[in-house]
């Protein structure tokens, strides 16, 4: 079960746009059969920092996720 932790620092002026796009991606991602979990976490004391936690059932599911339109967006 592949697990990805993506640590992301966003320019402060882009925080809201990044958050909206990431939440849209997460909502679409959890509908994929190979995605077991997809969380968007925002740091409380530095709101421009995020962690994405992505859990896939198989390595092939992680590859398939990267081919989706919502991933490309």
C-alpha positions as CSV (number, residue, x, y, z in Angstrom):
1,X,0.0,0.0,0.0
2,X,1.9,3.1,-1.2
3,X,1.6,6.2,1.0
4,X,2.6,9.6,-0.2
5,X,3.2,12.6,2.1
6,X,3.6,15.7,0.0
7,X,4.9,18.7,2.0
8,X,4.0,21.9,0.2
9,X,4.9,25.6,0.9
10,X,2.7,27.9,-1.0
11,X,3.3,31.6,-1.6
12,X,1.0,33.3,1.0
13,X,-0.9,35.2,-1.7
14,X,-1.7,31.9,-3.4
15,X,-2.9,30.1,-0.3
16,X,-6.7,30.2,-1.0
17,X,-6.4,29.3,-4.6
18,X,-4.1,26.3,-3.8
19,X,-6.4,25.2,-1.0
20,X,-9.5,25.3,-3.3
21,X,-7.7,23.4,-6.1
22,X,-6.3,20.8,-3.6
23,X,-9.7,20.2,-2.0
24,X,-11.3,19.7,-5.5
25,X,-8.5,17.2,-6.3
26,X,-9.0,15.4,-3.1
27,X,-12.8,15.1,-3.6
28,X,-12.3,13.6,-7.0
29,X,-9.4,11.4,-5.9
30,X,-11.3,9.6,-3.2
31,X,-13.8,8.5,-5.8
32,X,-11.1,6.5,-7.6
33,X,-11.3,2.8,-6.6
34,X,-7.6,2.6,-6.0
35,X,-7.4,5.5,-3.6
36,X,-7.9,4.4,0.0
37,X,-7.3,7.9,1.5
38,X,-6.6,11.4,0.4
39,X,-6.2,14.1,3.0
40,X,-5.4,17.8,2.6
41,X,-3.9,19.2,5.8
42,X,-3.2,22.9,6.4
43,X,-0.8,23.9,9.1
44,X,-2.5,25.9,11.9
45,X,0.4,28.3,12.7
46,X,1.6,28.8,9.1
47,X,-1.5,28.7,6.9
48,X,0.6,28.7,3.7
49,X,2.0,25.2,4.5
50,X,0.2,22.0,3.6
51,X,0.6,18.3,3.7
52,X,-1.2,16.0,1.3
53,X,-1.5,12.4,2.5
54,X,-2.3,10.0,-0.3
55,X,-2.9,6.3,0.3
56,X,-3.2,3.9,-2.7
57,X,-4.2,0.3,-2.7
58,X,-1.4,-0.7,-5.1
59,X,1.5,0.9,-6.9
60,X,-0.5,0.7,-10.2
61,X,-3.3,2.7,-8.5
62,X,-0.8,5.5,-7.8
63,X,0.2,5.5,-11.4
64,X,-3.4,5.6,-12.6
65,X,-4.2,8.5,-10.3
66,X,-1.5,10.6,-12.0
67,X,-3.3,10.0,-15.3
68,X,-6.6,11.6,-14.2
69,X,-7.8,15.0,-15.3
70,X,-8.2,16.2,-11.7
71,X,-4.5,15.4,-11.0
72,X,-3.4,17.4,-14.1
73,X,-5.4,20.4,-12.9
